[in-house]
Amino acid sequence: MSCSDVLDLIEPIAAGELRADEAVRAHLESCVTCAAALAAAQRLESALKGMEIPPAPAAFTGMVLQRIRRDRWQSEQNVDRLFNLAIVAAVLLMAGGIAAMLNIGGLVTITGSALSLLRDSMREGVHQAVPTVATYVAAAGLLASALGMWWWAERRLMI
């Protein structure tokens, strides 16, 4: 066993939290440095046991609990700000998507697409309708992300 291994065990052995096994005892008998470290740690432990434990200040518990509450409140405020910012961004994106869907030019394109579907055996109409479908998919994705963020924030507040 090496000195570094034994030195890691000196404090628990001196405090009585750990019993020295055969290898540690053999090392302590052969190594003056580690034996001196154990003796010093034992003297320190006995000096500490003889000392009176000072009482905690009267308002200590209240101050600690107040600090914990304040830190938790600040953390919740940060989560609320982030959530509100994400909701505003999602609402703006959805409003932009709805405005794009309600665009008169878009309606004309959809109507023209329907006629093209009948005329051109659905080939040209599908090509023109794909951007509109992408807008609907994007709007549904934004709605799903907003609902997901709301669910996440509510779940976080319950913890």
C-alpha positions as CSV (number, residue, x, y, z in Angstrom):
1,M,0.0,0.0,0.0
2,S,1.4,3.5,-0.9
3,C,1.5,6.6,1.3
4,S,-1.1,8.4,-0.8
5,D,-3.5,5.5,-0.3
6,V,-3.0,5.6,3.5
7,L,-3.1,9.4,3.7
8,D,-6.5,9.4,2.2
9,L,-7.7,7.1,5.0
10,I,-6.0,9.0,7.9
11,E,-8.9,11.3,8.8
12,P,-11.6,8.6,8.8
13,I,-9.4,6.4,10.9
14,A,-8.6,9.1,13.4
15,A,-12.3,10.1,13.6
16,G,-13.3,6.4,14.3
17,E,-15.4,6.2,11.1
18,L,-13.1,3.6,9.6
19,R,-11.1,0.7,10.9
20,A,-7.6,0.2,9.6
21,D,-7.2,-3.1,7.9
22,E,-4.1,-5.3,8.0
23,A,-2.4,-3.6,5.0
24,V,-3.0,-0.1,6.4
25,R,-1.7,-1.1,9.9
26,A,1.4,-2.7,8.3
27,H,2.1,0.5,6.3
28,L,1.6,2.7,9.4
29,E,4.1,0.5,11.3
30,S,6.7,0.8,8.6
31,C,6.2,4.5,7.5
32,V,7.1,7.2,10.0
33,T,5.5,10.0,7.9
34,C,2.1,8.3,7.7
35,A,2.2,7.3,11.4
36,A,3.0,10.9,12.3
37,A,0.1,12.1,10.2
38,L,-2.3,9.6,12.0
39,A,-1.0,10.8,15.4
40,A,-1.6,14.4,14.5
41,A,-5.0,13.7,13.2
42,Q,-5.9,11.8,16.4
43,R,-4.7,14.7,18.5
44,L,-6.8,17.1,16.4
45,E,-9.9,14.8,16.8
46,S,-9.5,14.7,20.6
47,A,-9.0,18.5,20.8
48,L,-12.2,19.0,18.7
49,K,-14.2,16.5,20.8
50,G,-13.2,18.4,23.9
51,M,-14.4,21.7,22.6
52,E,-17.9,23.0,23.1
53,I,-20.0,23.2,19.9
54,P,-21.1,26.8,19.5
55,P,-24.8,27.3,19.0
56,A,-26.2,28.6,15.7
57,P,-27.3,32.3,15.7
58,A,-31.0,32.6,16.6
59,A,-32.1,33.8,13.2
60,F,-29.8,31.4,11.2
61,T,-32.6,29.0,10.2
62,G,-34.9,31.8,9.2
63,M,-32.2,33.5,7.1
64,V,-31.3,30.3,5.3
65,L,-34.9,29.6,4.5
66,Q,-35.5,33.1,3.3
67,R,-32.4,32.9,1.0
68,I,-33.7,29.6,-0.4
69,R,-37.1,31.1,-1.1
70,R,-35.6,34.2,-2.7
71,D,-33.3,32.1,-4.9
72,R,-36.2,29.8,-5.9
73,W,-38.4,32.8,-6.7
74,Q,-35.7,34.3,-8.9
75,S,-35.3,31.1,-10.7
76,E,-39.0,30.9,-11.3
77,Q,-39.0,34.5,-12.5
78,N,-36.3,33.6,-15.0
79,V,-38.3,30.6,-16.2
80,D,-41.4,32.8,-16.5
81,R,-39.6,35.4,-18.6
82,L,-38.1,32.8,-20.9
83,F,-41.5,31.1,-21.3
84,N,-43.3,34.5,-22.0
85,L,-40.7,35.4,-24.6
86,A,-41.1,32.0,-26.3
87,I,-44.9,32.4,-26.3
88,V,-44.7,35.9,-27.8
89,A,-42.3,34.6,-30.5
90,A,-44.7,31.7,-31.2
91,V,-47.7,33.9,-31.4
92,L,-46.0,36.3,-33.8
93,L,-44.9,33.4,-36.0
94,M,-48.4,32.0,-36.0
95,A,-49.9,35.4,-36.7
96,G,-47.5,35.7,-39.7
97,G,-48.5,32.2,-40.9
98,I,-52.2,33.0,-40.6
99,A,-51.7,36.2,-42.5
100,A,-49.8,34.4,-45.2
101,M,-52.6,31.8,-45.4
102,L,-55.3,34.5,-45.6
103,N,-53.5,36.3,-48.3
104,I,-55.8,36.9,-51.3
105,G,-53.0,36.0,-53.7
106,G,-52.7,32.7,-51.8
107,L,-56.4,32.1,-52.3
108,V,-56.1,32.8,-56.0
109,T,-53.2,30.5,-56.2
110,I,-55.2,27.7,-54.4
111,T,-58.1,28.3,-56.8
112,G,-55.8,28.2,-59.8
113,S,-54.2,25.1,-58.3
114,A,-57.5,23.4,-58.2
115,L,-58.3,24.2,-61.8
116,S,-54.8,23.1,-62.8
117,L,-55.4,19.8,-61.0
118,L,-58.4,19.2,-63.2
119,R,-56.8,20.4,-66.4
120,D,-53.3,19.0,-66.1
121,S,-54.1,15.6,-64.5
122,M,-53.1,16.8,-61.0
123,R,-49.4,17.2,-61.9
124,E,-49.1,21.0,-62.0
125,G,-51.6,21.6,-59.2
126,V,-49.7,19.5,-56.7
127,H,-46.6,21.4,-57.6
128,Q,-48.3,24.8,-56.7
129,A,-50.1,23.5,-53.7
130,V,-47.0,22.2,-51.9
131,P,-46.0,25.6,-50.5
132,T,-49.5,26.0,-49.0
133,V,-49.3,22.6,-47.3
134,A,-46.0,23.6,-45.9
135,T,-47.6,26.7,-44.4
136,Y,-50.3,24.6,-42.7
137,V,-47.7,22.1,-41.4
138,A,-45.5,25.0,-40.1
139,A,-48.6,26.5,-38.3
140,A,-49.4,23.2,-36.8
141,G,-45.8,22.8,-35.7
142,L,-45.8,26.3,-34.1
143,L,-49.1,25.5,-32.2
144,A,-47.6,22.2,-31.0
145,S,-44.4,23.9,-29.8
146,A,-46.4,26.6,-28.0
147,L,-48.5,23.9,-26.2
148,G,-45.3,22.0,-25.4
149,M,-43.7,25.0,-23.9
150,W,-46.8,25.7,-21.8
151,W,-46.9,22.1,-20.6
152,W,-43.2,22.2,-19.7
153,A,-43.5,25.4,-17.8
154,E,-46.5,24.2,-15.8
155,R,-44.7,20.9,-15.0
156,R,-41.6,22.9,-13.9
157,L,-43.7,25.0,-11.5
158,M,-45.1,21.8,-9.9
159,I,-41.7,20.6,-9.0
